[in-house]
């Protein structure tokens, strides 16, 4: 396990250097989206009006203050539970070239294979740590699909975003899978003791 | 004649409680998180807990919300029988206070119609906010507790109608399976609320009461308190760890509430509260005097 720094958008080569358990800080651009945004892209077949190639996606629906047409100021920006959105993983990588998905709580095992094959990673963020996360977002640069507020497509410029833990790497490893396997064995032992 | 605008006072109190709860987490919770950071030995677990402590500090310094999920507003009201405002007006005041806080701060509005998914506006709607009521004989006061409940943890709610032959062992097994299955999704380490007995719906109601207690308080019934202690130890042996990344601290506490039940029932409900276990209380006297604390 080591500490790394990456600027997004990035390449498959950079993402392949990451391993489950690594600590990462991120600079550059982060695209925020959530359930309704991805339902629109994949279930309703609408082309996202932002370039997702090499992108870092964050599972979020931010708290914001409207300044003017299409212009928003951050109030409190944090991260939501990723597992609800696992079925979009493959499409994001294959059709749009997304390199990283960040959220809280992990992605189920069905994300492991597409991430290995397509060269993607899942970053685990500390859920609930929104006051800190807000300070790491320098600006809300762009908002699309405002009618889905707050589940729009957001473009943030970030600095020192993290600390993130590589939860699933592009080599077939998942910390969440490992923790679950160990916990299930432990449950058998605990049940025998009850 | 001097009249007191009690409805206005309750509304003001609700607006204050909602924002205050979101920004400033209680001292008992801060102590539990600091203690967790000392106990945790895994590297990702330590990273998570030190980030949480840093986040709480930044929320204090910048007067920002601890977490962006402003939740659904859940209130618990203890209403004295001689409190001179009818619960119907108390409810109207809590609703108005929730709306005002949402608009004035502004807070993210989470409330949607459950079928159309259209946002209903300022964190209120049909049957929102949710209020738990208790009525207290021979008293003229009103205690209001606000618990903004985030969805990450609320989505990790579980109910099982165990049978009497499953006994306490069945209760423990179900709680353990539930929390292992939840993994990192409810933002561990948090508070596991367990409701046992009563009926299916009442067990879940009790589980929600349990998550809203001051951290580490024990049920006055010694049988239930013993179960709380045992579950707390067992849950921390699962190794789920902070944010489900593996570690020693899976839960900060386990609280259990119970009701007597039918001889053939043994309901168990689990309701999870994330590490940012937000709660704030107002004590309102019959003359309109208000004190704020975290005492229940």
Interface residues (C-beta under 8 A of the other chain):
Chain A: X1 X21 X23 X36 X60 X61 X62 X63 X64 X65 X75 X76 X77 X78 X79 X80 X81 X83 X104 X105 X106 X124 X126 X127 X128 X129 X130 X131 X132 X134 X135 X149 X150 X163 X165 X167 X175 X176 X178 X179 X180 X182 X183 X184 X186 X187 X190 X191 X194
Chain B: X43 X44 X47 X48 X51 X52 X54 X55 X56 X58 X59 X62 X64 X65 X66 X67 X68 X69 X70 X105 X106 X107 X108 X109 X117 X119 X150 X151 X152 X155 X169 X172 X173 X176 X177 X180 X183 X184 X185 X186 X187 X234 X237 X238 X239 X240 X241 X243 X244 X245 X246 X274 X275 X276
